[in-house]
Amino acid sequence: MMRSIVLLAGFATLLLAPAVSAQVIVAPPAVVLTERDPFGTFLVVNQSTDAQEIVIDFRFGYPVTDTLGAVSMVYGDSLAGGEWSLGPHVRAFPRMFVLEPGVQQVVRITGRPGAELPDGTYWTRIVTTATPRMPPPEPDAAGVSARVVFQLQQVTSLLLRKGLAATGVEVEDIRIVMDDARLGVLARLAPGGNSPFLGEARVRVRAADGSVAAEAVDVFAMYLPMTRLLLFERSTLPPGEYTAELVVASERSDLTRDQLLQIEPVRRDFRFRIDP
């Protein structure tokens, strides 16, 4: 009798399936190349008990936000891609390989932007897809087999700085939103210069007596103007008058100082009141 095999494909992402994503690790979260040093590496580690088929691809994309700071990714923007995409100028080696359990692989990246490209920072996304290599499933009594295969895609960043690259941040607007449970600081930011901004926004809230009542940090990358949302629990902020300070700086714990284009920290103070 002919056996039939039913293959059920499940897709997991780094954020939505932490138990699965912990099996294959990609580091660091961003690779930064320069015109003088156009070579970089990142590491793929297989912590699972199965051999993993790994495929490396590049895809141009960037994050955007809505007016309330919700983040989504934009892919397929041919206009922006034609101006800023690094994809046509990079290569990865190896691009396809199998990782046995407990094994790690260094992937080398080379970026060579054309001489005709203006100075600035070009970018793309490194898409690392891991698919378990598993033995054929055992059929049941009816001769039908089923298996769930989790294909994990992890997306990290690749940037290349050409010539004189500079960035900046402009704070266009700050406003407060709140409900019964949380208070949010919405900061509308815009990048400056010819390069994306990578860094953090920090809001420190002080009570009327000057003591720090709450603090929140938002780590982000900004390619286009966007709204960042920093949230606080209302339970930590009783009714009263408050002064808050927003500081945007070229700091990130997951990247080295050399990987960050430096700016003078941007500071804005603002006041708000929480009514009983």
C-alpha positions in Angstrom: 0.0 0.0 0.0 1.3 3.5 -0.8 2.2 5.5 2.2 1.3 9.2 2.4 3.2 11.7 4.4 1.6 14.9 5.8 4.2 17.6 6.6 2.9 20.5 8.7 5.2 23.5 8.6 5.2 25.8 11.6 7.0 29.1 11.4 8.6 30.6 14.6 10.3 33.9 15.1 12.8 35.1 17.7 10.2 37.2 19.5 7.2 34.9 19.2 8.8 31.5 20.1 11.5 32.0 22.6 11.7 28.2 23.4 12.4 27.4 19.8 14.6 30.4 19.1 16.9 29.5 22.0 18.0 26.4 20.1 19.7 28.5 17.4 21.5 31.7 18.3 22.8 34.4 16.1 25.2 37.1 17.4 25.8 40.0 17.4 22.5 41.8 16.6 24.3 44.1 14.2 27.4 43.9 12.0 28.9 47.2 11.1 31.4 47.5 8.1 33.3 50.5 6.9 34.8 51.4 3.6 38.3 50.9 5.1 37.4 47.6 6.8 34.7 46.0 4.6 35.0 42.6 6.3 32.8 41.4 9.2 31.6 38.2 10.9 28.7 36.9 12.8 28.2 33.6 14.7 25.5 31.0 14.3 25.3 28.5 17.2 23.2 25.3 17.2 22.1 24.6 20.8 19.5 22.1 19.7 19.7 18.3 19.6 19.0 18.2 15.9 21.2 19.1 13.0 20.1 22.4 11.5 20.1 23.4 7.8 21.1 27.1 7.8 20.5 29.5 4.9 21.8 33.1 4.9 19.9 35.7 2.9 19.8 39.5 2.7 16.6 41.6 2.6 16.3 45.4 2.6 14.0 46.7 5.3 13.6 49.3 8.1 11.4 49.9 11.1 8.6 52.4 11.2 6.0 53.3 13.9 2.5 54.6 14.1 1.4 57.6 16.1 1.3 55.6 19.3 4.8 54.1 18.9 3.8 50.6 17.7 6.7 49.3 15.6 6.5 47.4 12.4 9.0 46.5 9.6 8.8 47.7 6.0 10.1 45.5 3.3 10.0 45.8 -0.4 10.4 49.6 -0.5 12.1 49.9 -3.9 12.5 53.6 -3.8 14.4 53.6 -0.5 16.1 50.4 -1.4 17.4 51.9 -4.6 19.0 54.7 -2.5 20.2 52.9 0.6 20.2 49.1 0.1 23.4 47.4 0.8 22.1 44.1 -0.6 23.7 44.3 -4.1 27.1 45.0 -2.6 27.5 42.3 0.1 28.3 38.6 0.1 28.2 36.0 2.9 30.3 32.9 3.1 29.2 30.2 3.7 25.7 31.1 2.7 24.2 27.5 3.1 25.5 24.9 5.6 24.5 22.3 8.1 25.2 22.7 11.8 25.4 19.6 13.9 24.2 19.8 17.5 26.4 21.8 19.7 28.4 23.2 16.8 28.9 26.9 15.8 29.8 28.4 12.5 31.5 31.8 11.8 29.9 33.5 8.8 32.1 36.0 7.0 30.6 39.0 5.3 32.2 41.2 2.6 30.8 44.6 1.6 32.1 46.6 -1.4 30.0 49.6 -2.3 30.5 51.1 -5.7 32.7 54.2 -6.0 29.7 56.0 -7.5 27.7 55.8 -4.3 27.5 59.0 -2.2 29.0 59.1 1.3 26.7 57.7 4.0 25.5 54.5 5.6 24.0 51.7 3.6 22.1 48.8 5.2 20.3 45.5 4.8 18.9 42.8 7.0 20.7 39.5 7.5 18.0 36.8 7.5 19.3 33.5 9.1 16.9 30.6 8.5 17.3 27.4 10.5 15.4 24.2 9.6 15.9 21.0 11.6 17.2 18.1 9.6 15.2 15.2 10.9 14.8 11.5 10.0 11.8 10.3 8.1 8.7 10.0 10.3 7.3 6.7 11.5 3.9 6.0 9.9 0.9 5.1 12.1 -1.3 2.1 11.5 -3.1 3.8 8.6 0.2 4.5 6.9 -0.1 8.3 7.4 2.7 10.2 9.1 2.6 13.7 10.4 5.4 16.0 11.7 5.6 19.7 12.8 8.7 21.4 11.5 9.6 24.7 13.0 11.5 26.9 10.6 13.2 29.7 12.5 14.1 33.0 10.9 16.2 35.4 12.8 16.7 38.9 11.4 19.8 41.0 12.3 21.2 44.2 10.9 24.1 44.8 8.5 25.4 48.4 7.9 28.3 49.8 5.9 29.6 53.3 6.3 31.1 54.9 3.2 33.2 58.0 3.3 32.1 60.7 5.7 29.1 59.3 7.7 27.3 61.3 10.3 24.0 61.0 12.2 21.9 63.1 14.5 18.6 63.3 16.3 15.9 66.0 16.4 13.1 65.9 19.0 10.1 67.1 17.2 7.4 66.6 19.8 6.8 65.1 23.3 3.4 64.3 24.8 2.0 62.2 27.6 -0.7 59.5 27.3 -2.2 57.6 30.2 -4.9 55.2 31.3 -5.7 53.7 34.7 -2.8 51.4 34.6 0.1 53.0 32.7 1.6 56.3 31.7 3.4 56.7 28.4 5.9 59.2 27.1 5.5 59.6 23.3 8.6 61.2 21.7 8.5 62.1 18.0 12.1 61.8 16.7 13.7 62.5 13.4 17.2 61.4 12.2 19.8 63.8 10.9 22.9 63.5 8.7 23.3 60.8 6.1 23.1 57.8 8.4 20.6 56.0 10.6 20.8 56.6 14.3 21.5 53.7 16.7 21.2 54.4 20.4 18.8 54.8 23.3 16.2 57.1 24.7 16.0 57.5 28.4 13.3 59.2 30.4 13.8 60.0 34.1 10.8 61.3 36.0 11.3 63.4 39.1 8.8 64.3 41.8 8.3 67.8 43.1 11.0 67.3 45.8 13.5 66.3 43.1 13.6 62.6 43.9 13.6 60.1 41.0 10.2 58.6 40.9 10.6 56.4 37.8 12.9 55.7 34.9 12.6 53.9 31.5 15.0 53.2 28.7 14.2 52.5 25.0 16.9 51.0 22.8 16.3 51.5 19.1 17.5 52.1 15.6 16.0 55.0 13.6 16.2 55.2 9.8 13.2 57.5 9.2 11.2 59.8 11.6 9.5 57.7 14.2 7.6 57.9 17.5 9.1 56.1 20.5 7.0 55.0 23.5 8.4 54.7 27.0 5.9 53.3 29.5 5.6 53.6 33.3 3.3 51.9 35.8 0.8 54.4 37.2 1.2 52.7 40.6 4.7 54.2 40.9 3.5 57.7 40.1 0.9 59.0 42.6 -1.1 62.2 41.8 1.1 65.3 41.7 3.4 67.5 39.6 6.3 65.9 37.8 9.4 67.0 35.8 10.7 64.6 33.2 14.0 64.6 31.3 14.3 62.9 27.9 17.9 62.1 26.9 18.7 60.5 23.5 22.3 59.3 23.3 24.6 57.1 21.2 24.7 54.2 23.8 23.7 50.6 23.5 24.8 47.7 25.7 24.6 45.3 22.7 27.0 47.3 20.5 30.4 48.6 21.0 31.2 52.3 21.0 33.1 51.9 17.7 29.9 50.5 16.1 27.9 53.6 17.0 28.1 56.9 15.3 28.5 59.4 18.1 26.3 62.4 18.8 26.2 64.9 21.6 23.3 63.7 23.8 20.0 65.4 23.1 18.1 66.6 26.2 14.6 67.9 26.6 12.8 68.7 29.8 9.0 68.7 30.2 6.4 68.9 32.9 3.2 67.1 33.5 0.6 66.5 36.1 -1.3 63.4 37.3 -4.7 64.3 38.7 -6.3 62.2 41.5 
